[in-house]
Amino acid sequence: MKYIPIERVETGRIGYQQQVKETNIKRIFDLVRFGRCKSRAEIVRCMNLSATSVSVLVEELMSRGLVEEVGPAQTTMPGRRPISLRLNSDARQMATFALSRDGVRYCLLDLECRVVESHTYPLSIEGLTDAEAGEAYVRLFEQVLKRRSKRFDSARALMIGICFPGVFLENRKTYSSGTELNVSIPEGIFEDFGRRMGLPLCVINSTRCKAYAEKRFLDARDPDAPETEYMLYADIHKGINCAVIAKGSIYTGPHNISGLLGHFTIDYQGRPCHCGNRGCLERYVNQDTLLEDAQKACVEAGTQPPADLKEAARRCADEPALMAALQNSARLLAFGLYNLMCSSGMNHIVLSGIEALGDAFLEEVRRALMERTLLVCRLDLSWAQAGRDSRNVGICQYFLDKVFTITG
Ligand SMILES: [Zn+2]
């Protein structure tokens, strides 16, 4: 996870007064953005600030174009009717690119993190060197923003987000994606691109973006319920990635590689893995092996192998061999998840990438986890629900919540 400002961050200390002001103005921006306060009076009630201070800060948000006034507010209170405030969602934009083996998913989002323009661009980097692949990506980004997009406006852009399906390796200064893209992009290529565009870059692991979008989806679904502070998000594709939400934010660990669920061993004498370990979970449970194991079971039982996971899920109720294969996969996955639950102390798990297997599979994973009754007394297990563009949406939500500052 990396935020690359246009200029290097100043090392000089920001003044205390300036810090207090930024904290307060950002808080007001968030109260308006999330619709929790619709007038200056409501903001005064929410914050420990005088009416005058709130007025000054709201004035500044308005002069920056981030917040706007909309007529008198609807209220039953006597006296002068207050003017309503709302987010000026068109005031700023965020351009995002999510990389995967299928190509690049481009989404332009407004300040409410709504997608206002999107397109998927196929891009093959096969046979290219790492540097060539990196250049091919940024060439595409630049083409999209400078020529193909109809709505991108660099004057209103806050940042460019890149959802990367891998990790940033600090010692090598590269963005490395082994399983998904098989590429290691030198950091300088992204940095130069940001400089050329005159915009800061935010590069975050794709699974972490999805996890943050899921957290925000769950929080928005029930605004009165407590915030989702702790969550494990397992993204199952050609391998298994996991993101950890802790204290309401993305937990990266000191070396930016926390939650590598795919490399939790479930058999110390098991299949060798490219990471150097043996019996890693992702060698047994991933999109390909799940289907292969189901197909193998059908071949052995003398029935037609399923073409995809959806078909396997649909047929398993009538075919015991297929059912046994899926149950076995669910149990292997539960072994890995249990390791993760024990090491993190968390019991809220969201699974993504194999939703086609349906609720019966999820129930099997739940059953297997609940057998470990000493430590698992409560379990919150569900499929991901944040939607198709959760990578692009999640990176913008995270940026606005945790990185963006109003006063610079
Ligand atoms: Zn491994």
Residues whose N, C-alpha, C, O or C-beta is under 5 A from the ligand:
A	BS01	ZN	G262 H263 C273 C275 N277 C280
